[in-house]
Amino acid sequence: MNTLLKKAIAEAFGTCVLVFVACGVAVFSGVNYVGTALAFGLVIFAMAYSIGNISGCHINPAVSLAMLLRKEITVKEFLVYVCSQVVGAFIGAVLIALCHKGDFTALGGNAIQPALAESYNVMTQTVTYNAWSYIGAFLAEVLLTLVFVFAIIGVTDGKFGNGKLGGVIIGSTLTLVHLVGLPLTGTSVNPARSLAPAVIQAIAGNTTSLTQIWIWILAPLAGAALAVLLYTLIFGKKNKEAKEEATEEKAE
């Protein structure tokens, strides 16, 4: 089987598991921040040591973007990874609905939470937003993704030999950012994980997540790019790039 196809299947499967299990915990258990945060972290832990050797276990377009910027994957691989992740996320979201009495309106889609809202009517569950609601949600997602992706780059950087601890550290970091972000945005840090539930929920009549989808797509991608920039500023370029630059300077 073609290597890239294997990676595509692995990424689709991993993202499907992430959405079905982790978003499923959020849907099936109600407002349980600790349980949901642990679910996301444990899924990453499990997938990192199962599909990690095949695709690197990105299962997140923001992570794939960071790896593209770090020149760990090619543009072609990036596009294949993202498409596979989105497909996997849609399958996972549909599976949640099928296991949840066919309810397609609540699949764990992201939404600005009452903590960032201008007002919240408990009786009618009506949320009113203002400019600060959107600014706060966008900023939170950028920062949370930055922390998450920065940890991923650090633990997978060959210069330090921490690869064997990757699943533990990355899973723990994802749990951490969920504990912080769940009361604010429901925690996306993953465009594919947010897009699939948002689209399906909208088709079923719940359009909240889809109207805010620009936050859940743009903010994680921005956070990932900033993580790469910050990591490069602190730790320098990859060994291979540094050697190539040194060779070019010598030749000049």
Residue pairs with C-beta under 8 A, 6 or more apart in sequence:
4 76
4 77
4 80
6 54
6 55
7 54
7 55
7 77
7 80
7 81
7 84
8 55
8 80
8 81
8 83
8 84
9 84
10 51
10 54
10 55
10 57
11 51
11 55
11 58
11 59
11 81
11 84
11 85
11 88
12 84
12 85
12 87
12 88
12 91
13 51
13 88
14 47
14 51
14 55
14 57
14 59
14 88
15 59
15 60
15 84
15 85
15 86
15 87
15 88
15 89
15 92
15 192
15 193
16 88
16 89
16 91
16 92
16 95
17 43
17 46
17 47
17 92
18 40
18 43
18 44
18 47
18 59
18 88
18 89
18 92
18 190
18 193
19 88
19 89
19 91
19 92
19 93
19 96
19 108
19 193
19 196
19 197
20 91
20 92
20 93
20 95
20 96
21 39
21 43
22 36
22 39
22 40
22 43
22 108
23 92
23 93
23 96
23 107
23 108
23 193
23 197
24 39
24 95
24 96
24 99
24 108
25 32
25 35
25 36
25 39
26 32
26 36
26 39
26 108
26 186
27 96
27 100
27 106
27 107
27 108
28 100
29 35
29 36
33 178
33 179
33 182
33 183
34 179
36 178
36 182
37 175
37 176
37 178
37 179
37 182
37 187
38 175
40 174
40 175
40 178
40 187
41 171
41 172
41 173
41 174
41 175
41 176
41 178
42 171
42 175
43 171
44 57
44 59
44 167
44 170
44 171
44 174
45 167
45 168
45 170
45 171
46 167
47 57
47 59
48 57
48 166
48 167
48 170
48 171
49 167
50 57
51 57
52 166
52 167
55 81
56 67
56 72
56 73
56 156
58 64
58 67
58 81
58 85
59 85
59 88
59 190
59 192
60 85
60 189
60 190
60 191
60 192
60 193
60 220
61 81
61 82
61 85
61 86
61 190
61 191
61 192
61 220
61 221
62 145
62 148
62 149
62 189
62 190
62 191
62 220
62 221
62 223
62 224
63 149
63 152
63 224
64 73
64 78
64 81
64 82
64 85
65 78
65 221
65 224
65 225
66 149
66 152
66 153
66 224
66 225
66 227
66 228
67 73
67 78
68 74
68 75
68 77
68 78
69 224
69 225
69 228
70 153
70 228
70 238
71 238
71 241
73 81
82 192
85 192
86 192
86 195
86 196
88 192
89 192
89 193
89 195
89 196
89 197
90 196
90 199
90 200
92 196
93 107
93 108
93 196
93 197
93 200
94 200
96 107
96 108
96 197
97 103
97 104
97 107
97 200
100 106
103 204
104 200
104 201
104 203
104 204
105 201
105 204
105 205
105 206
106 201
106 206
107 196
107 197
107 200
107 201
108 186
108 197
109 186
109 194
109 197
109 198
109 201
109 206
109 208
109 209
109 210
110 185
110 186
110 187
110 188
110 194
110 197
110 198
110 209
110 212
110 215
110 216
111 127
111 185
111 186
111 208
111 209
111 212
112 127
112 129
112 133
112 134
112 136
112 137
112 184
112 185
112 212
112 215
113 182
113 183
113 184
113 185
113 186
114 120
114 127
115 183
115 184
116 129
116 132
116 133
116 136
116 137
116 140
116 184
116 185
117 127
117 128
117 129
117 133
118 128
118 129
118 130
118 132
118 133
119 127
119 128
120 126
120 127
120 128
121 127
134 212
134 215
136 184
137 184
137 185
137 212
137 215
137 219
138 215
138 218
138 219
139 219
140 180
140 181
140 184
140 185
140 219
141 181
141 185
141 188
141 189
141 215
141 216
141 219
141 220
141 223
142 219
142 220
142 222
142 223
142 226
143 223
144 177
144 180
144 181
144 187
144 189
144 223
145 177
145 189
145 219
145 220
145 222
145 223
145 224
145 227
146 223
146 224
146 226
146 227
146 230
147 173
147 176
147 177
147 227
148 170
148 173
148 174
148 177
148 189
148 223
148 227
149 223
149 224
149 227
149 228
150 227
150 230
150 231
151 169
151 170
151 173
152 170
152 173
153 227
153 228
153 231
154 160
154 162
154 231
154 235
155 162
155 163
155 165
155 166
155 169
155 170
156 162
156 163
156 166
157 235
157 238
158 238
158 239
159 235
159 238
159 239
162 169
174 189
177 187
177 189
178 187
180 187
181 187
181 188
181 189
185 215
185 216
188 194
188 215
188 216
188 219
188 220
189 220
189 223
190 220
191 216
191 217
191 220
191 221
194 209
194 213
194 216
194 217
195 213
195 216
195 217
197 209
198 209
198 210
198 213
198 216
199 210
201 207
201 208
201 209
201 210
202 209
202 210
209 216
236 242
237 245
